[in-house]
Every structure is written in C-alpha cells, then in structure tokens.
C-alpha cells in the first residue's frame, strides 16, 4: 500500500487566504488538490491541511524555524492511521521531553534578527516505546543511535536534530514490543524527521529513506524486506523539480 502525505507550511495553516494573497503566497490548498488529483487511484491520500487548520491555535510550527513541531506531526500520524483504519497510539504512550533555547532557520534567513533570537522555541519530542535505531550515513557507515536523542546540549540551531539523527540517507527502527511482522518505509525530507517517531509504536519495523541522499533502489528495499506500507511525506516547500527527480532516481537506479 502506498500513502501520500502532503504537509502544509505554517503560512497555509496560520494565515487566512486573504492575507496570503496580500503577501503573494501561492495557495497550498490548490497545489495539494492538483497533486492529489493526478495520483494513481491506488495511492491512498492522507490529507492533513484542514486538520492542522482546526488546531492552529496550538504550537504546531516553530516561530524561529521553518519546520513543524512534533505536535503538528502527531496530527499527521493520526490521519495516516485513520486512512489505514487503525487506531493511533495515544500521546500518553510516548515519553515527552523538552529541549529549550532552539533558534532555527528563520533566524539565519533574517540575518540574525534580535526579535527571533530573544524569543527562542522549545523543541518538544515524544519518545516511543523503543528508542533504539540504526542509521547509515553518507559514507555508508552504520551507526547505533536513538529515535529521540538528548538534544539538551546541542547548539541552539541544531536541536531539531533530536529526531531520528537528522537527515540520514537510510535508517531502520525495530520495535521488539511489536511482533506482528508489520513494516513500513518512509520516503521523506526533513519534515519527516518529527513524524517518524510516532510510527514506531504502530509498526514492528520502520525503514526511513531520505530521497535526497539515499543511493539505493527503493523497489529493491521494499521487496527484500517485504515492506507492506510505503509512505511518502513532503512539505509544500519540497514540491519542486529536484525532489521529483530524486524520487524518480531512487526508483530507477
């Protein structure tokens, strides 16, 4: 089964259509409808834009960074489980951690704005029932790591790296608490990092591929590991030609 999750950026969730037009922002709603309308009927659409809008009074996006928070990602996980006809693991089944003092990409984009520097974010992370994982780096070296790492000592701009070791070409998480043989692979960019930890409580094995850096063949990975669910997750800013080329590359190389 193939699932497609299109994630809006904060503009589409936190700013109404009238004000989006004033700043000449393209409609993400129209973009997502166009993409979903061109998918093969067998691909299962996971729509999260309206869900996030309904919760936009919550801390779903960082103020100083372009990513969503883990709370925003949890709503996407719930919607995926709804489409699958399964029950999402409740937030209470994860261990909540906070890493304060995060000042992200918007700070650097703004040429070090004091307003952002003086109003840092807090990265909230939810550790699943299994916190052990492996990842393979760009040099092909395998590392043992944590699904949620302790980022309390990380630099102020690096605390989002607490999620699955950041943007690694390939990662794998095996949850010994689940023995039903369930498995998935997530094809993602950095928005997927905060999303993946929630899947660990729903699958025995979670494979993660960052299509920008992965050098293997996705079809071979799925067949070799008998992976049941293929989950694509992309944010609106990643819907560009280079991403499409990379996704096609890992299918054909």
Secondary structure, 3 states (H helix, E strand, C coil): CEEEEEECCHHHHHCCHHHHHHCCCCCHHHHHHHHHHCCCCCCEEEECHHHHHHCCCCCCECCCCCCECHHHHHHHHHHHHHHHCCCCCCHHHCEEEEEEEECCHHHHHCCCCHHHHCCCEEEEEEECCCCEEEEECCCCCEEEEECECCCCCCCCCCHHHHECCCCCCEEEEECCCCCCCCEEEEEECCHHHHHHHHHCCCCCEEEEEECCCCCCCHHHHHHHCCCCEEEEEEEHHHCCHHHHHHHHHHHHC
